[in-house]
């Protein structure tokens, strides 16, 4: 059994990691780190975990970089950048849920993330943690850059079509809608209940920071250039995400469906649906539901994907990557979590 430390464990992705690891028999959560809740037990901060395996585990203010085997980093980008380097230098295994190691081009970080990337060599070693595309590399990785939620939903929707050259013109239009938890647990006015309830709105309609991640990963995965016209939106729900992808193509609906069936036939966590997906069917899970259609009037393929932004879009996918790094069946201990689902308490 390996020892696991979760850094930033009181945020949404941190607590979702704890939920996903509660019954994991190959891992022991040996430290949870949160300065905000220093000295408090897990069940004091999250009462719904009162009778759980880790109910009495106390939050620590600082990371013990020596005593654990695997580290999940649920931190802002710059703290993750530094901590990941320190841990890798100590021979530890790291799964980073920030964007600090997702994009290979160091020039992207000052423009989109407002910091200089200090470790270009480690950046090149990091493996992008999308198992359906980079599975074999993840198995051998020391540092896994867990994908963002919007890129997970969008890349899984685009990958087969781009890889096989079905997207004409090298462009795709993506409209995505996310639950409020995607913005994190800290209080921000636009995500405050009176502001968000009964409301929906787009943000960052140009230059969103996930655009270079999508384009960089799609190019690495398919060896094809693709420009993504991406617009994110906020929905007045806690969690869940829909990504609608549209692209010009000469292929029919039947051809597109067969292609996606061929690509994802052995992927347990990708489910092709006969009707447009709904977020309520994936909330609390590691599933990505994908629907495929074709508009003969405009000559455009339509692929719609749905994920839980905290599940497949973050923490449960991180555990899927963790399983691969451990060398065990990748759906171990998260299959049951995914089939049951849960609404965020």
C-alpha positions in Angstrom: 0.0 0.0 0.0 1.4 3.4 -1.0 1.2 6.5 1.1 -0.7 9.5 -0.4 -0.6 13.2 0.4 -3.3 15.6 -0.8 -2.1 19.2 -0.9 -4.9 21.7 -0.9 -7.2 19.1 0.4 -10.0 21.4 1.6 -11.0 22.7 -1.9 -13.5 21.1 -4.2 -10.9 19.0 -6.0 -9.2 18.0 -2.8 -12.4 16.8 -1.1 -13.4 15.0 -4.3 -10.0 13.2 -4.2 -10.7 12.1 -0.6 -14.1 10.8 -1.6 -12.6 8.9 -4.5 -9.9 7.4 -2.4 -12.0 6.4 0.6 -12.2 2.8 -0.3 -9.0 2.5 -2.4 -7.3 -0.6 -1.0 -3.9 0.2 -2.7 -3.6 3.6 -1.1 -3.5 5.2 2.3 -4.1 8.9 2.7 -1.4 9.7 5.1 -1.5 13.5 5.0 -4.1 16.2 4.1 -2.8 19.7 3.8 -4.7 22.9 4.4 -3.5 25.9 6.3 -7.0 27.2 6.6 -8.1 24.2 8.7 -4.9 23.5 10.5 -5.4 21.0 13.4 -9.0 20.3 12.6 -10.1 16.8 11.6 -11.6 15.8 8.3 -15.0 15.1 9.8 -15.0 18.5 11.7 -14.7 20.3 8.4 -16.7 17.9 6.3 -19.3 16.3 8.6 -20.7 14.0 5.8 -17.4 12.0 6.3 -17.9 11.5 10.0 -18.0 7.7 9.8 -15.4 7.4 7.0 -12.0 5.7 7.1 -10.3 9.1 7.5 -12.7 10.9 9.8 -10.1 11.6 12.5 -7.2 12.6 10.1 -6.1 16.1 10.9 -5.3 18.8 8.4 -1.6 19.8 8.4 -0.4 23.4 7.6 2.7 22.3 5.7 3.6 19.5 3.3 5.8 16.7 4.5 7.9 16.2 1.4 9.7 13.1 2.8 7.1 10.6 4.2 4.8 9.9 1.3 5.0 8.1 -2.1 2.4 10.0 -4.2 1.4 13.6 -4.0 -1.8 15.1 -5.4 -1.4 18.9 -5.8 -4.7 20.8 -5.7 -3.0 24.2 -5.6 -2.9 27.4 -7.7 -0.5 27.2 -10.7 2.6 28.9 -9.3 2.7 27.0 -5.9 2.3 23.8 -7.8 5.1 24.7 -10.2 7.6 25.0 -7.3 6.3 22.1 -5.1 6.2 19.7 -8.0 9.9 20.4 -8.8 10.9 19.9 -5.2 9.0 16.6 -4.9 10.3 15.2 -8.2 13.8 16.0 -7.1 13.2 13.9 -4.0 12.1 11.0 -6.2 8.4 11.3 -5.4 5.5 10.7 -7.8 3.3 13.7 -8.5 -0.2 14.2 -10.0 -0.6 18.0 -10.4 -4.2 19.3 -10.9 -3.1 22.8 -11.7 -2.0 24.0 -15.2 1.6 24.4 -14.3 2.8 21.4 -16.4 0.1 20.9 -19.0 1.4 23.0 -21.9 4.8 22.3 -23.5 5.4 25.8 -24.8 6.9 28.0 -22.0 6.0 31.2 -23.9 2.3 30.5 -23.2 2.6 30.8 -19.4 3.4 34.6 -19.1 0.6 35.4 -21.6 -2.2 33.2 -20.2 -1.1 32.5 -16.6 1.0 35.6 -15.7 4.1 33.8 -14.7 7.4 32.6 -16.2 7.9 28.8 -16.3 11.1 28.1 -14.4 11.5 24.4 -15.2 11.4 23.8 -19.0 13.2 20.4 -18.7 10.7 19.1 -16.1 7.9 20.6 -18.3 9.0 18.4 -21.2 9.1 15.3 -18.9 5.6 15.8 -17.6 2.9 13.6 -19.1 -0.6 14.9 -19.9 -3.0 12.9 -17.9 -5.7 12.0 -20.4 -5.7 8.2 -20.2 -7.8 7.7 -23.4 -5.0 9.3 -25.4 -1.7 9.1 -23.4 -2.3 5.9 -21.4 1.1 4.2 -22.1 3.1 7.4 -21.2 1.1 7.8 -18.0 2.1 4.3 -16.8 5.8 5.3 -16.9 5.4 8.9 -15.6 6.8 10.5 -12.5 4.9 13.7 -13.0 1.4 13.7 -14.5 -0.3 17.0 -15.5 -3.9 16.3 -14.9 -6.1 18.0 -17.6 -8.4 20.9 -17.1 -12.1 20.2 -17.1 -13.0 22.1 -20.3 -10.0 20.5 -22.2 -11.0 17.0 -21.0 -14.6 17.4 -22.3 -13.5 19.1 -25.5 -10.5 16.9 -26.4 -12.4 13.7 -25.9 -15.1 15.1 -28.2 -12.6 16.2 -30.9 -9.8 13.7 -30.8 -11.0 10.9 -33.1 -12.2 13.4 -35.8 -9.0 15.4 -35.7 -6.7 12.4 -35.5 -8.3 10.9 -38.7 -8.3 14.2 -40.6 -12.1 14.6 -40.7 -12.1 18.3 -39.6 -12.0 20.6 -42.6 -10.3 24.0 -42.5 -8.3 23.3 -39.3 -10.9 25.0 -37.0 -13.6 23.9 -34.5 -16.1 26.0 -32.6 -16.6 25.0 -29.0 -19.4 26.3 -26.7 -19.0 24.9 -23.2 -21.2 25.2 -20.1 -19.9 24.5 -16.6 -21.2 24.3 -13.1 -20.1 26.9 -10.6 -17.7 24.6 -8.7 -15.4 24.9 -11.7 -14.4 28.3 -10.3 -13.2 26.9 -7.0 -14.3 27.1 -3.4 -13.1 30.6 -2.6 -15.8 33.3 -2.6 -16.2 35.5 -5.7 -19.1 37.8 -6.2 -20.3 36.5 -9.6 -20.4 33.0 -8.1 -22.2 34.0 -4.9 -25.6 32.3 -4.7 -27.8 35.4 -5.2 -25.8 36.4 -8.2 -25.6 32.9 -9.8 -29.1 31.5 -9.0 -31.4 31.7 -12.0 -28.6 33.1 -14.1 -26.2 32.0 -16.9 -23.5 33.9 -18.6 -20.4 33.6 -20.8 -17.0 34.8 -19.7 -13.6 35.2 -21.4 -15.1 34.9 -24.9 -11.7 35.4 -26.4 -8.3 34.4 -25.0 -9.5 31.9 -22.4 -6.5 30.2 -20.7 -7.7 26.7 -21.7 -7.4 27.4 -25.4 -3.6 26.9 -25.6 -4.0 23.7 -23.6 -6.6 22.3 -26.0 -4.6 23.3 -29.1 -1.3 22.1 -27.7 -2.6 18.7 -26.6 -4.6 18.1 -29.8 -1.5 18.8 -31.9 0.7 16.4 -29.8 -2.0 13.7 -29.9 -2.9 13.9 -33.5 0.1 15.6 -35.2 -2.4 18.0 -36.7 -2.9 21.8 -36.2 -6.3 22.9 -35.0 -7.6 26.3 -34.0 -10.3 26.2 -31.3 -12.9 29.0 -31.2 -13.9 28.5 -27.5 -16.5 30.2 -25.4 -17.2 29.1 -21.8 -20.4 29.7 -19.9 -21.4 29.4 -16.3 -24.6 27.5 -15.4 -26.5 27.9 -12.0 -25.7 24.3 -10.9 -23.0 23.0 -8.5 -21.2 20.7 -10.9 -21.3 19.2 -14.3 -20.2 20.3 -17.8 -21.4 20.2 -21.4 -19.1 20.9 -24.4 -20.7 21.3 -27.8 -18.1 21.0 -30.6 -18.9 21.9 -34.2 -16.6 21.5 -37.2 -16.8 21.4 -41.0 -16.6 17.9 -42.4 -17.4 15.8 -45.5 -18.3 12.8 -43.4 -21.9 11.6 -42.6 -23.4 11.0 -39.2 -23.1 7.2 -39.8 -19.4 7.6 -40.6 -18.7 9.8 -37.6 -20.5 7.4 -35.2 -18.6 4.4 -36.5 -15.3 6.3 -36.1 -16.1 7.2 -32.5 -17.2 3.7 -31.7 -13.9 2.3 -33.1 -11.9 4.8 -31.1 -13.7 4.4 -27.7 -14.9 0.8 -27.9 -12.5 -0.3 -25.1 -12.8 2.9 -23.0 -14.9 2.1 -20.0 -15.3 5.7 -19.0 -16.3 7.0 -22.4 -20.0 6.2 -23.2 -21.5 7.0 -26.6 -25.2 8.0 -26.3 -28.1 7.9 -28.7 -29.5 11.2 -27.4 -27.7 14.5 -26.4 -26.1 14.0 -23.0 -27.3 15.5 -19.7 -25.0 16.5 -16.9 -27.2 14.7 -14.3 -26.2 11.4 -15.9 -22.5 12.0 -15.2 -22.4 14.1 -12.0 -20.3 12.3 -9.3 -18.7 10.1 -11.9 -15.6 9.7 -14.0 -17.7 9.1 -17.2 -17.7 11.2 -20.3 -20.9 10.8 -22.3 -20.6 11.7 -26.0 -23.3 12.3 -28.6 -22.6 12.6 -32.4 -24.7 14.2 -35.1 -24.3 15.8 -38.5 -26.0 18.8 -39.9 -26.4 18.1 -43.7 -27.7 21.7 -44.3 -24.4 23.3 -43.1 -22.1 20.3 -43.7 -21.0 20.3 -40.1 -20.3 17.5 -37.6 -21.6 18.0 -34.1 -20.1 16.3 -31.1 -21.5 17.0 -27.6 -19.8 15.7 -24.5 -20.8 15.8 -20.8 -18.6 15.2 -17.8 -18.5 16.1 -14.1 -16.0 18.9 -13.9 -14.9 17.7 -10.5 -14.9 14.0 -11.6 -13.6 13.2 -15.0 -12.7 16.9 -15.2 -10.4 16.8 -12.2 -10.2 14.4 -9.2 -11.6 11.1 -10.4 -9.5 11.4 -13.6 -6.5 12.0 -11.3 -7.2 8.7 -9.5 -7.5 7.0 -12.9 -4.0 8.3 -13.6 -2.9 7.3 -10.2 -4.1 3.7 -10.9 -2.2 3.6 -14.1 1.0 4.9 -12.4 0.5 2.1 -9.8 0.2 -0.5 -12.5 -3.3 -1.7 -11.4 -6.5 -1.8 -13.4 -7.2 1.9 -14.1 -10.9 1.8 -13.2 -10.1 0.2 -9.8 -12.1 1.7 -6.9 -13.5 4.5 -9.1 -15.8 2.3 -11.1 -18.1 1.9 -8.1 -17.9 5.6 -7.3 -18.8 6.4 -10.9 -21.7 4.0 -11.1 -23.3 5.3 -7.9 -22.6 9.0 -8.5 -23.3 11.6 -5.8 -24.5 15.2 -5.6 -22.0 17.5 -3.9 -22.9 17.8 -0.2 
